[in-house]
Amino acid sequence: MYKNLVSLGFTEIEAKVYVFLATEGPRKAREIAGALNIHRRQLYYILKGLKSKGVVCASFEYPAHFSAVLLERVLDILIVEQEKQQQNLEASKNELLSIWRYITKKTSEN
């Protein structure tokens, strides 16, 4: 499972945190850090990244409980992100090729 998530853009540690939350349910940062043997400061950075990707959410209580978004929703988010990246690449293709031709032409003239 971890390798599949990594191939979809997660880091290894993000994949471990996501799978932990998906299997164990909502947990406080202290509980996650202890179970996965991650320094709490590093964990908050990881959780922030997962939240920005839309795959983990946090409760409003203090201390917050973090939970995994359903895998079906995560896959939908990742598909949309991949489609955006493909569109961006297609949109910049001509500009990149033009710049490349200019650079290589300039280099071959010297």
C-alpha positions as CSV (number, residue, x, y, z in Angstrom):
1,M,0.0,0.0,0.0
2,Y,2.8,2.4,0.9
3,K,4.5,1.9,-2.5
4,N,1.2,2.7,-4.3
5,L,0.8,5.9,-2.3
6,V,4.4,6.9,-3.0
7,S,3.9,6.3,-6.7
8,L,0.9,8.7,-6.5
9,G,2.9,11.5,-5.0
10,F,3.1,10.8,-1.2
11,T,6.4,10.7,0.5
12,E,7.1,7.4,2.4
13,I,6.4,9.1,5.8
14,E,3.2,10.8,4.5
15,A,2.0,7.4,3.3
16,K,2.7,5.9,6.7
17,V,0.8,8.7,8.5
18,Y,-2.1,8.5,6.1
19,V,-2.4,4.7,6.4
20,F,-2.1,4.9,10.2
21,L,-4.9,7.4,10.4
22,A,-7.0,5.5,7.9
23,T,-6.7,2.2,9.8
24,E,-6.7,3.6,13.4
25,G,-9.2,6.4,13.1
26,P,-8.8,10.0,14.4
27,R,-5.8,10.5,16.6
28,K,-4.0,13.3,18.4
29,A,-0.5,14.3,17.1
30,R,1.0,12.9,20.3
31,E,-0.5,9.5,19.6
32,I,0.5,9.5,15.9
33,A,4.1,10.5,16.8
34,G,4.4,7.8,19.4
35,A,2.9,5.0,17.3
36,L,5.0,5.8,14.3
37,N,8.2,6.9,16.2
38,I,8.2,10.4,14.6
39,H,9.4,13.5,16.3
40,R,6.3,15.6,17.0
41,R,7.7,18.7,15.3
42,Q,8.4,16.7,12.1
43,L,4.9,15.2,12.3
44,Y,3.2,18.6,12.4
45,Y,5.1,19.5,9.2
46,I,3.9,16.2,7.6
47,L,0.3,16.7,8.7
48,K,0.4,20.3,7.4
49,G,1.4,18.9,4.0
50,L,-1.2,16.2,4.0
51,K,-3.9,18.8,5.0
52,S,-2.8,21.0,2.1
53,K,-3.2,18.0,-0.3
54,G,-6.7,17.5,1.1
55,V,-6.0,14.0,2.3
56,V,-6.0,14.6,6.1
57,C,-8.3,16.9,8.1
58,A,-8.1,18.2,11.7
59,S,-10.8,18.7,14.3
60,F,-11.4,22.1,15.8
61,E,-11.0,20.9,19.3
62,Y,-7.8,21.3,21.3
63,P,-5.7,19.3,21.0
64,A,-6.8,18.6,17.5
65,H,-7.6,15.1,16.3
66,F,-6.3,14.3,12.8
67,S,-8.2,11.9,10.5
68,A,-7.7,10.5,7.0
69,V,-10.0,11.4,4.2
70,L,-11.6,8.3,2.5
71,L,-9.3,6.7,0.0
72,E,-11.9,7.1,-2.8
73,R,-11.9,10.9,-2.2
74,V,-8.0,10.9,-2.1
75,L,-7.9,9.2,-5.4
76,D,-10.3,11.7,-6.9
77,I,-8.1,14.5,-5.6
78,L,-5.0,13.0,-7.0
79,I,-6.6,12.4,-10.4
80,V,-7.7,16.0,-10.6
81,E,-4.2,17.1,-9.6
82,Q,-2.6,14.9,-12.3
83,E,-5.0,16.3,-14.9
84,K,-4.1,19.9,-13.9
85,Q,-0.4,19.0,-14.3
86,Q,-0.9,17.6,-17.7
87,Q,-2.9,20.6,-18.8
88,N,-0.1,22.9,-17.5
89,L,2.5,20.9,-19.4
90,E,0.5,21.0,-22.6
91,A,-0.1,24.7,-22.2
92,S,3.6,25.5,-21.8
93,K,4.8,23.0,-24.4
94,N,5.1,25.6,-27.3
95,E,6.8,28.2,-25.1
96,L,9.3,25.7,-23.7
97,L,10.1,24.4,-27.2
98,S,10.6,27.9,-28.5
99,I,12.9,28.8,-25.7
100,W,14.8,25.5,-26.2
101,R,15.2,26.2,-29.9
102,Y,16.6,29.6,-29.1
103,I,19.0,28.3,-26.6
104,T,20.3,25.5,-28.8
105,K,20.5,27.7,-31.8
106,K,22.5,30.2,-29.9
107,T,24.8,27.5,-28.5
108,S,25.4,26.0,-32.0
109,E,26.3,29.4,-33.5
110,N,29.3,29.8,-31.1
